[in-house]
């Protein structure tokens, strides 16, 4: 395990103003972390603004899946070669997540875990969009069992380099050939509710 930290996200068809709060909050609070943004369909001007703020900008892998899912292929690909350099990796949504402190300081308190997931503080059965998403992803049998579970947010994740690499690939392949395209949240929640993830997160 390395001794550096990483924040990695993905952006499709965003301009810099949409990314600016995320970018500036990272630069304010997470000053020692490496910063990577996987991008598709964004302007050269936006790329230059990111690079000027010390972000590494890389192309998002070409898949037939929406960015919600394709980002995990990109995260896997980056960590496949670079993951051993990182003690902690954080990935978040980039349009509506802002850092309010150095998140890596908090991860030190969870050093006995290899994955950290953020709860949405509600159950699937009580959240209409998530409940329907779970049903559409897996059908009535699985839905009837797992609707009782607490929801964890796939858009805010942290873990060790190796754990995040493998989780990203598991999410990506689990979303392939599903009846709906946007199912990263449901597949992630299905996985982490079972062993071995319950032992590591």
C-alpha positions as a Markdown table, in Angstrom:
| # | Residue | x | y | z |
|---|---|---|---|---|
| 1 | Unk | 0.0 | 0.0 | 0.0 |
| 2 | Unk | 1.3 | 3.4 | -0.9 |
| 3 | Unk | 1.5 | 6.5 | 1.2 |
| 4 | Unk | -0.3 | 8.9 | -1.1 |
| 5 | Unk | -4.1 | 9.7 | -1.3 |
| 6 | Unk | -6.3 | 10.2 | -4.3 |
| 7 | Unk | -9.6 | 11.9 | -5.2 |
| 8 | Unk | -11.0 | 10.7 | -8.5 |
| 9 | Unk | -14.3 | 11.6 | -10.3 |
| 10 | Unk | -15.8 | 11.6 | -13.7 |
| 11 | Unk | -17.5 | 14.3 | -15.8 |
| 12 | Unk | -19.6 | 14.1 | -19.0 |
| 13 | Unk | -20.7 | 17.3 | -20.9 |
| 14 | Unk | -20.0 | 19.6 | -18.0 |
| 15 | Unk | -18.5 | 23.1 | -18.2 |
| 16 | Unk | -16.0 | 24.4 | -15.6 |
| 17 | Unk | -18.6 | 26.4 | -13.7 |
| 18 | Unk | -20.5 | 23.2 | -13.0 |
| 19 | Unk | -17.3 | 21.6 | -11.7 |
| 20 | Unk | -15.8 | 24.6 | -9.9 |
| 21 | Unk | -17.4 | 24.1 | -6.4 |
| 22 | Unk | -16.1 | 20.5 | -6.4 |
| 23 | Unk | -12.7 | 21.4 | -7.7 |
| 24 | Unk | -12.2 | 24.4 | -5.4 |
| 25 | Unk | -13.4 | 22.6 | -2.3 |
| 26 | Unk | -10.9 | 19.8 | -2.9 |
| 27 | Unk | -8.1 | 22.3 | -3.5 |
| 28 | Unk | -9.1 | 24.1 | -0.2 |
| 29 | Unk | -9.2 | 21.1 | 2.1 |
| 30 | Unk | -7.4 | 18.1 | 0.5 |
| 31 | Unk | -4.2 | 19.9 | -0.5 |
| 32 | Unk | -1.9 | 16.8 | -0.4 |
| 33 | Unk | -4.1 | 14.4 | -2.4 |
| 34 | Unk | -3.6 | 13.5 | -6.1 |
| 35 | Unk | -6.6 | 14.7 | -8.1 |
| 36 | Unk | -7.9 | 12.9 | -11.2 |
| 37 | Unk | -10.9 | 13.7 | -13.4 |
| 38 | Unk | -12.1 | 11.3 | -16.1 |
| 39 | Unk | -13.8 | 13.2 | -18.8 |
| 40 | Unk | -15.9 | 12.9 | -21.9 |
| 41 | Unk | -17.4 | 15.6 | -24.2 |
| 42 | Unk | -16.0 | 18.6 | -22.3 |
| 43 | Unk | -14.3 | 21.5 | -23.9 |
| 44 | Unk | -10.6 | 22.2 | -24.2 |
| 45 | Unk | -11.1 | 25.3 | -22.1 |
| 46 | Unk | -12.6 | 23.3 | -19.3 |
| 47 | Unk | -9.7 | 20.8 | -19.5 |
| 48 | Unk | -7.2 | 23.7 | -19.3 |
| 49 | Unk | -9.0 | 25.2 | -16.3 |
| 50 | Unk | -8.7 | 21.8 | -14.5 |
| 51 | Unk | -5.1 | 21.3 | -15.4 |
| 52 | Unk | -4.3 | 24.9 | -14.1 |
| 53 | Unk | -5.8 | 23.8 | -10.8 |
| 54 | Unk | -3.5 | 20.7 | -10.6 |
| 55 | Unk | -6.0 | 18.1 | -11.8 |
| 56 | Unk | -4.9 | 15.3 | -14.0 |
| 57 | Unk | -7.4 | 15.0 | -16.8 |
| 58 | Unk | -7.9 | 11.6 | -18.5 |
| 59 | Unk | -10.4 | 10.3 | -21.1 |
| 60 | Unk | -13.3 | 8.3 | -19.8 |
| 61 | Unk | -13.3 | 4.8 | -21.3 |
| 62 | Unk | -15.7 | 4.3 | -24.2 |
| 63 | Unk | -18.5 | 1.9 | -23.2 |
| 64 | Unk | -22.1 | 1.5 | -24.2 |
| 65 | Unk | -23.2 | 2.4 | -20.7 |
| 66 | Unk | -24.0 | 5.8 | -19.2 |
| 67 | Unk | -21.4 | 7.8 | -17.3 |
| 68 | Unk | -22.9 | 6.7 | -13.9 |
| 69 | Unk | -21.6 | 3.2 | -14.8 |
| 70 | Unk | -18.7 | 4.0 | -17.2 |
| 71 | Unk | -16.9 | 6.0 | -14.5 |
| 72 | Unk | -16.3 | 2.8 | -12.6 |
| 73 | Unk | -14.5 | 1.3 | -15.6 |
| 74 | Unk | -12.3 | 4.4 | -15.7 |
| 75 | Unk | -11.6 | 4.3 | -12.0 |
| 76 | Unk | -10.7 | 0.6 | -12.3 |
| 77 | Unk | -8.4 | 1.3 | -15.2 |
| 78 | Unk | -6.6 | 4.1 | -13.4 |
| 79 | Unk | -6.2 | 2.1 | -10.2 |
| 80 | Unk | -5.2 | -1.1 | -12.1 |
| 81 | Unk | -1.8 | 0.6 | -12.7 |
| 82 | Unk | -1.7 | 3.3 | -10.0 |
| 83 | Unk | -3.6 | 1.9 | -7.1 |
| 84 | Unk | -0.6 | 0.5 | -5.3 |
| 85 | Unk | 0.6 | 4.0 | -4.8 |
| 86 | Unk | -2.4 | 5.1 | -2.7 |
| 87 | Unk | -3.2 | 4.6 | 1.0 |
| 88 | Unk | -6.7 | 6.0 | 0.5 |
| 89 | Unk | -8.9 | 6.6 | -2.5 |
| 90 | Unk | -12.0 | 8.7 | -2.5 |
| 91 | Unk | -14.4 | 8.9 | -5.5 |
| 92 | Unk | -17.5 | 11.2 | -5.5 |
| 93 | Unk | -20.0 | 12.6 | -7.8 |
| 94 | Unk | -18.7 | 15.9 | -9.1 |
| 95 | Unk | -21.7 | 18.2 | -9.6 |
| 96 | Unk | -23.4 | 18.0 | -6.2 |
| 97 | Unk | -20.7 | 16.9 | -3.8 |
| 98 | Unk | -18.4 | 19.5 | -2.0 |
| 99 | Unk | -15.7 | 18.9 | 0.5 |
| 100 | Unk | -16.0 | 20.8 | 3.8 |
| 101 | Unk | -12.9 | 19.4 | 5.5 |
| 102 | Unk | -10.0 | 17.1 | 4.7 |
| 103 | Unk | -11.9 | 13.9 | 4.4 |
| 104 | Unk | -8.7 | 11.9 | 4.6 |
| 105 | Unk | -8.3 | 12.8 | 8.2 |
| 106 | Unk | -11.5 | 11.0 | 9.0 |
| 107 | Unk | -10.4 | 7.9 | 7.1 |
| 108 | Unk | -7.6 | 7.4 | 9.6 |
| 109 | Unk | -10.2 | 6.6 | 12.2 |
| 110 | Unk | -11.5 | 3.8 | 10.0 |
| 111 | Unk | -8.1 | 2.3 | 9.2 |
| 112 | Unk | -9.3 | -1.2 | 10.2 |
| 113 | Unk | -11.7 | -1.2 | 7.2 |
| 114 | Unk | -10.7 | -1.3 | 3.5 |
| 115 | Unk | -14.0 | 0.3 | 2.3 |
| 116 | Unk | -16.1 | 3.2 | 3.6 |
| 117 | Unk | -19.6 | 3.8 | 2.4 |
| 118 | Unk | -21.9 | 6.7 | 3.2 |
| 119 | Unk | -25.4 | 6.0 | 4.3 |
| 120 | Unk | -28.4 | 7.9 | 3.0 |
| 121 | Unk | -30.2 | 7.3 | 6.3 |
| 122 | Unk | -33.2 | 5.7 | 4.8 |
| 123 | Unk | -34.5 | 2.3 | 3.7 |
| 124 | Unk | -35.1 | 1.3 | 0.2 |
| 125 | Unk | -38.8 | 0.7 | 0.9 |
| 126 | Unk | -39.1 | 4.4 | 2.0 |
| 127 | Unk | -37.3 | 6.0 | -0.9 |
| 128 | Unk | -39.5 | 5.9 | -4.1 |
| 129 | Unk | -36.7 | 6.3 | -6.7 |
| 130 | Unk | -34.3 | 3.9 | -5.1 |
| 131 | Unk | -37.1 | 1.4 | -4.4 |
| 132 | Unk | -38.1 | 1.4 | -8.0 |
| 133 | Unk | -34.5 | 1.2 | -9.2 |
| 134 | Unk | -33.9 | -1.8 | -7.1 |
| 135 | Unk | -37.1 | -3.5 | -8.5 |
| 136 | Unk | -36.1 | -2.7 | -12.1 |
| 137 | Unk | -32.6 | -4.0 | -11.6 |
| 138 | Unk | -33.3 | -7.3 | -9.9 |
| 139 | Unk | -37.0 | -8.1 | -10.2 |
| 140 | Unk | -39.6 | -8.9 | -7.4 |
| 141 | Unk | -37.8 | -11.8 | -5.7 |
| 142 | Unk | -34.6 | -9.9 | -4.8 |
| 143 | Unk | -36.5 | -6.6 | -4.3 |
| 144 | Unk | -38.8 | -8.1 | -1.8 |
| 145 | Unk | -35.8 | -9.2 | 0.4 |
| 146 | Unk | -33.5 | -6.2 | -0.1 |
| 147 | Unk | -36.1 | -3.4 | 0.1 |
| 148 | Unk | -35.7 | -3.7 | 3.9 |
| 149 | Unk | -32.0 | -2.6 | 3.6 |
| 150 | Unk | -30.5 | 0.8 | 4.4 |
| 151 | Unk | -29.4 | 2.7 | 1.3 |
| 152 | Unk | -25.7 | 3.6 | 0.8 |
| 153 | Unk | -24.7 | 6.2 | -1.7 |
| 154 | Unk | -22.6 | 5.0 | -4.6 |
| 155 | Unk | -21.7 | 8.6 | -5.4 |
| 156 | Unk | -19.5 | 9.0 | -2.2 |
| 157 | Unk | -17.1 | 6.1 | -1.7 |
| 158 | Unk | -13.7 | 5.6 | -0.1 |
| 159 | Unk | -11.2 | 2.8 | 0.5 |
| 160 | Unk | -7.7 | 1.5 | 0.0 |
| 161 | Unk | -6.3 | 1.5 | -3.5 |
| 162 | Unk | -6.7 | -2.2 | -4.0 |
| 163 | Unk | -10.2 | -2.4 | -2.5 |
| 164 | Unk | -11.5 | 0.5 | -4.5 |
| 165 | Unk | -10.0 | -0.9 | -7.7 |
| 166 | Unk | -11.8 | -4.2 | -7.3 |
| 167 | Unk | -15.0 | -2.6 | -6.1 |
| 168 | Unk | -15.1 | -0.4 | -9.2 |
| 169 | Unk | -14.7 | -3.4 | -11.5 |
| 170 | Unk | -17.4 | -5.3 | -9.6 |
| 171 | Unk | -19.8 | -2.5 | -9.9 |
| 172 | Unk | -19.1 | -2.0 | -13.6 |
| 173 | Unk | -19.5 | -5.7 | -14.6 |
| 174 | Unk | -22.6 | -6.1 | -12.4 |
| 175 | Unk | -24.3 | -3.2 | -14.3 |
| 176 | Unk | -23.6 | -4.8 | -17.7 |
| 177 | Unk | -26.6 | -6.4 | -19.5 |
| 178 | Unk | -29.1 | -5.3 | -16.9 |
| 179 | Unk | -32.7 | -4.4 | -17.9 |
| 180 | Unk | -32.0 | -0.8 | -17.0 |
| 181 | Unk | -28.9 | 1.3 | -17.8 |
| 182 | Unk | -28.6 | 3.3 | -14.6 |
| 183 | Unk | -28.2 | 0.7 | -11.9 |
| 184 | Unk | -24.9 | 1.5 | -10.2 |
| 185 | Unk | -26.6 | 2.4 | -6.9 |
| 186 | Unk | -28.7 | -0.8 | -6.8 |
| 187 | Unk | -25.9 | -3.2 | -7.7 |
| 188 | Unk | -23.5 | -1.5 | -5.3 |
| 189 | Unk | -26.0 | -1.8 | -2.4 |
| 190 | Unk | -26.8 | -5.4 | -3.3 |
| 191 | Unk | -23.0 | -6.3 | -3.1 |
| 192 | Unk | -22.1 | -4.5 | 0.1 |
| 193 | Unk | -25.1 | -6.0 | 2.0 |
| 194 | Unk | -23.4 | -9.4 | 1.7 |
| 195 | Unk | -20.2 | -11.2 | 2.7 |
| 196 | Unk | -17.3 | -10.5 | 2.1 |
| 197 | Unk | -18.2 | -6.8 | 1.8 |
| 198 | Unk | -20.0 | -6.7 | 5.2 |
| 199 | Unk | -16.6 | -7.7 | 6.8 |
| 200 | Unk | -14.6 | -5.1 | 5.0 |
| 201 | Unk | -16.8 | -2.0 | 4.9 |
